[in-house]
Amino acid sequence: MSASTVDVSSTPDGTLVIHPHGDLDADDAIGLRRALVHAIRHTRPLCLVLDLADVHDLDPLNLGALAAACGVGDDHQVAVFVDNSSAALAVRLTQAGVPEHRLRNVA
C-alpha cells in the first residue's frame, strides 16, 4: 500500500476492527478490499467495525468498497459499521451508498 497501512484487531466481544491509516487511494483499494472480504466471508464476526479515525481521504474505489462491504456483510449476517469518520467523509460515504445508520461517532 502507498503511504498507508491497515491494522486489524479484535475486541473481547468478538468484534473485528479494521483500522486504516493515512490517505487511501486507488493503489490501496486492493489491500482494503482483501481485508474486508476476508473478514466478512472467512472470519465472519458478528460485528465488523471500520475505524476511519486516522483516514484523511478515500478515493472513489475505496468509497465503493466500504459501501459494498455493508451489503455483503448483510448477506453474510455480519453487522458492518463505519466509526470515527470526519463529517465531510461521512457525506461522501452516504453518497457512495453507505446507509446513515452504519455511520457512528462522526466528527
C-alpha positions in Angstrom: 0.0 0.0 0.0 1.2 3.5 -0.7 2.0 5.6 2.5 -0.9 3.9 4.4 -1.4 0.8 6.4 -4.4 -1.3 7.6 -4.4 -2.7 11.1 -6.8 -5.5 12.0 -7.7 -6.4 15.6 -10.5 -7.9 17.6 -12.2 -7.0 20.8 -13.1 -9.3 23.7 -16.8 -9.4 22.5 -15.7 -10.8 19.1 -15.9 -7.5 17.1 -13.4 -7.3 14.4 -11.9 -3.8 13.9 -10.2 -2.8 10.6 -8.3 0.4 11.2 -6.8 2.0 8.0 -4.3 4.9 8.4 -3.5 7.8 6.0 -4.9 8.7 2.7 -6.3 5.7 0.8 -6.0 5.9 -2.9 -6.6 3.5 -5.8 -3.3 1.7 -5.1 -4.7 0.9 -1.6 -8.0 -0.4 -2.8 -6.9 -4.0 -3.4 -5.5 -4.3 0.2 -8.5 -2.8 1.8 -10.9 -4.9 -0.3 -8.9 -8.0 0.5 -9.1 -7.3 4.3 -12.9 -6.6 4.0 -13.6 -9.8 2.0 -11.5 -12.0 4.3 -13.2 -10.5 7.4 -16.7 -10.9 6.1 -16.5 -14.2 4.1 -14.0 -16.1 6.1 -13.7 -14.7 9.7 -17.4 -13.9 9.9 -17.5 -11.9 13.1 -20.9 -10.8 14.5 -19.7 -7.2 14.1 -17.2 -5.6 11.8 -16.1 -2.0 12.5 -14.2 0.1 10.0 -12.5 2.7 12.2 -11.7 5.7 10.0 -10.3 8.0 12.7 -6.9 8.1 11.0 -8.1 8.3 7.4 -8.0 11.7 5.8 -9.4 10.9 2.4 -10.8 8.0 0.4 -10.8 7.7 -3.4 -13.9 6.5 -5.2 -12.8 2.9 -5.4 -12.4 2.7 -1.6 -15.6 4.5 -1.0 -17.4 1.9 -3.2 -15.6 -0.9 -1.3 -16.8 0.4 2.0 -20.4 0.8 0.7 -20.3 -2.7 -0.8 -19.0 -4.2 2.5 -22.2 -3.1 4.2 -24.3 -5.1 1.7 -22.0 -8.1 1.6 -22.0 -8.1 5.4 -25.8 -8.2 5.4 -25.7 -11.2 3.1 -23.3 -13.0 5.5 -25.0 -11.9 8.7 -22.1 -9.6 9.7 -23.1 -6.2 11.0 -20.8 -3.6 9.4 -20.3 -0.2 11.0 -18.1 2.8 10.0 -16.7 4.6 13.0 -15.0 7.9 13.6 -15.1 9.5 10.1 -14.9 13.2 9.5 -18.2 14.9 8.6 -17.0 15.5 5.1 -16.0 11.9 4.7 -19.4 10.8 6.2 -21.2 12.8 3.5 -19.1 11.1 0.7 -19.8 7.7 2.3 -23.5 8.2 2.3 -23.4 9.4 -1.3 -21.5 6.2 -2.2 -24.2 4.1 -0.6 -23.3 3.5 3.0 -26.5 3.7 5.0 -26.6 6.5 7.5 -27.3 4.2 10.4 -24.0 2.4 9.7 -22.0 5.7 10.5 -21.1 6.1 14.1 -19.2 8.8 16.0 -19.0 11.2 13.1 -16.7 14.1 14.0 
